[in-house]
Amino acid sequence: AEHWKEAMGAKEMVEKTKKNAEEGDVDAICNLALWYWDGSFGLVQNVEEAYKWFKKAADLKDTRGVAMAAWCLVAGCGVEKNASYGMVLTMSAAERGSDVACY
C-alpha cells in the first residue's frame, strides 16, 4: 500500500510539473528534462524527450538548459550529433557560470 501511495504521489508531481513546463516554467522544464534523462518518478527513460525539454529551457535562455542541450549535441545523445554547435553552446553556458559546462 505504501508503494502505491508513493507511485500516485510521483504521478501527480509529474503531471503538475508537465503542466508547469508546458506553460513555460523553466524550473519545471529542467526538472522534467532530468526526469526523462534518468527515467525518474515513473517516467520511462527517454533521452530524445529529455533533449527536447533541455532545448526548450535553452531557448528560454536558461543556463542549465543551455549546458545540458550542449552536452546532448556534443555527445549525440537524444539528438543528431553536432559537436561544433554543442561547443558553442557549452562556451555560452560556461560564460554564464554553468558548472556543467565548465566540466
C-alpha positions in Angstrom: 0.0 0.0 0.0 2.9 2.4 0.8 4.5 1.8 -2.6 1.2 2.6 -4.3 0.9 5.8 -2.4 4.4 6.8 -3.4 3.7 5.9 -7.0 0.5 8.0 -7.0 2.3 10.9 -5.4 5.0 10.7 -8.1 2.4 10.6 -10.8 0.7 13.7 -9.5 4.0 15.5 -9.2 5.0 14.6 -12.8 1.6 15.8 -14.1 1.9 19.1 -12.3 5.4 19.6 -13.5 4.5 18.8 -17.1 1.7 21.3 -16.9 4.0 24.0 -15.5 6.7 23.1 -18.1 4.2 23.5 -20.9 3.3 26.9 -19.5 7.0 28.0 -19.7 8.2 27.5 -16.1 11.9 27.0 -16.6 12.5 25.1 -13.3 9.7 22.7 -14.3 11.2 22.3 -17.8 14.6 21.5 -16.4 13.2 19.0 -13.8 11.1 17.3 -16.4 14.1 17.0 -18.8 16.3 15.5 -16.0 13.5 13.0 -15.0 13.3 11.9 -18.7 17.1 11.7 -18.8 17.2 9.4 -15.7 13.8 7.7 -16.0 12.8 9.1 -12.7 9.4 9.4 -10.9 7.8 6.7 -13.0 8.8 8.2 -16.4 10.4 5.8 -18.9 14.0 6.9 -19.7 13.9 8.8 -23.0 16.9 10.9 -24.0 15.1 12.3 -27.0 12.4 13.7 -24.8 15.0 14.9 -22.4 16.8 16.8 -25.1 13.5 18.3 -26.3 13.0 19.8 -22.8 16.6 20.8 -22.4 16.4 22.7 -25.7 13.2 24.4 -24.6 15.0 25.6 -21.5 17.9 26.7 -23.6 15.6 28.6 -26.0 14.3 30.4 -22.9 18.0 31.4 -22.1 18.2 29.1 -19.0 21.8 28.4 -18.3 21.1 24.8 -17.1 19.2 24.1 -20.3 21.9 25.6 -22.5 24.6 23.4 -20.8 22.6 20.2 -21.0 21.4 20.8 -24.6 25.1 21.5 -25.4 26.2 18.2 -23.8 23.5 16.3 -25.8 24.6 17.9 -29.1 28.3 17.2 -28.4 27.6 13.5 -27.5 24.8 13.0 -30.0 22.6 11.8 -27.2 18.9 12.3 -27.9 19.6 14.4 -30.9 21.8 14.2 -34.0 25.4 14.9 -33.1 26.6 18.4 -33.8 29.8 18.9 -31.8 30.6 22.3 -33.2 27.3 23.8 -32.3 27.3 21.9 -29.0 30.7 23.5 -28.2 29.4 27.0 -29.0 26.5 26.4 -26.5 28.9 24.9 -24.0 31.0 28.1 -24.1 27.9 30.2 -23.8 26.8 28.3 -20.7 30.3 28.4 -19.2 30.3 32.2 -19.6 27.0 32.3 -17.7 28.6 30.3 -14.8 27.4 26.8 -15.6 29.4 24.2 -13.6 28.2 21.5 -16.1 29.6 23.5 -19.0 32.9 24.0 -17.2 33.3 20.3 -16.6 
